[in-house]
C-alpha cells in the first residue's frame, strides 16, 4: 500500500491559522486592560513602602515605591488585594477609578506577636531567647491589690509565692527556680524602661507592691540568660518588664472609675478545748494529787475563744480614677489616681496605698520627634501585726478573760507572779500582743523618666 502524504502548503495554512488566532486573543485581552495608579498609606498617613498590590485572581501585581505609589494594568472588573506586614489585608474594587488612595488598618492580632525586649522589638518567630508576654487581665480579678497577683498561675516557669497573706507582705518571685545559696534570686523589674530594685523601698514587701495594678498594660518576662546581654548581671535571674497604659493619638477624652469592696475571713481554725472542757480536763487530771487545790485554784471562770478574739472579717476597698485623651492630634495623655485599703484578718494588720501617675506622649515636627514622659508616685502606710499572737491564741488558757480592770498592763489580763510582774515564760495575752504593739511604716517613692524618639526621614525607622 502507498502512504498518502498531505501537501506542504496545507500544513502551512493550518500553522498560520493557529498563530493568527493566538495573536488575536492576546490583542483582545490587552485591549481589555486599563492602567491605574494609586497611593497606599498606613494608619498614620505615612507612605507604606513595599506594600503588595495584586489583582485578585490573577498574577498581575506590583509593590509600592518609597512614596507609597504604584502603577498597575488591571482588567475591566478588577479587585485589588492590598497587603502589608502588621496591617489587615484589604480588597478594593477598582470600578471606574484610575487613581486610588488606600489607607491601611492595623491588625491588632499581628501586632500582639511583636515582643519588646529591652531596647528593641522583634517578632516571636525571630526570637532566640525564652520570652512570655501577657496582658494584665483585670476582668474578674477579685481582690488583687498588688501587681504580682495578676501573674499568679499565668506564666510558665514563673513562681509567685505569697509571703504569708498579710496585707503588708510582698511575694517571692522565682523565674525558672533560681536557687543561689549566697546571692539574690530575685528577678530584675523594669518599669517603663526604668530598672528597679526587686526589694523596693523600706517598709514595702517588694517593688511590685508599690505599683497600681490598674495602670499596667502588659507583663513581659525574659526567662533565660540571654537577658544579661541587655541588662547585665542584674538580669541573671530573669527580667519582668512592665509596660503601663498610655494615651492614644486623637482619642476622645475618657474618664474611667474602677472601684470594688471585698471581704476577707478565715476559713477554719485550730480545734482546741473550750473553757468548760479545759476545767473538766484539769479536775480529772489532778484528782487526788497533792497539788489538786493549787491547780484547780488557778482556773478562771471565763469561756474565751482566743482565736475569735484575734481574727476578724476584714473589709477591703479599692478606688481608681483615670482620664485618658489627646490634646489636639499631637499630645496624647493619661493621668490616674488610686487608693487601696487592705485590712488583714489578723487584727491591727493593714495597708493604705495612695498612687498617682501621669503619662505624656507628644509627637512633634510632623511625627519625626516622639517624646514619652512618665511620672509615677506612691505613698504607702503599713501597720504590722505580731504574728506570734496566732500561736499564743492556740495555747492560751481558755478559762481566762481578755480584759481585767485591775491589770496594770493596759487593762489586759496577764499571768503575773507574786512580785506583780509578768511571768516571762507564760503564754502572753494574744489580744494584748496585737493592741499594745504599734509597729508602723511609711514609704514614699517618685519615679520619672523622659524618653526622646526620633524618626529618620529617609529610612522611616525610629532611633
Secondary structure, 3 states (H helix, E strand, C coil): CCCCCCCHHHHHHHHHHHHHHHHHHHHHHHHCCEEEEEEEECCCCCECCCCEEEECCCCCEEECCCCCEEEEEECCCCEEEEECCCECCEEEECCCCCEEEEECCECHHHHCCEEEECCEEEEHHHCCCCEEEEECCCCCCCCCCCHHHHCCCCCCCEEEEECCCCCCCCEEEEECCCCCCCCCCCCEEEECCEEECCCCCCCCCCHHHHCCHHHEEEEEEECCHHHHHHHHHHHCCCEEEEEECCCCCCCCCEEEEEEEEEEECCCCCCCCCCHHHHHHHHHHHCCCCCCHHHHHHCCCCCCCCHHHHHECCEEEEEEEEEEEEEECCCEEEEEEEEEEEEECCECCCEEEEEEEEEEEEEEECCCCEEEEEEEEEEEEEEEECCCHHHHHHHHCCCCCCCECCCCCCCCECCCECCCCCECCCCCCCHHHHHHCCCEEEEEEEEEEEEEEEEECCCCCCEC
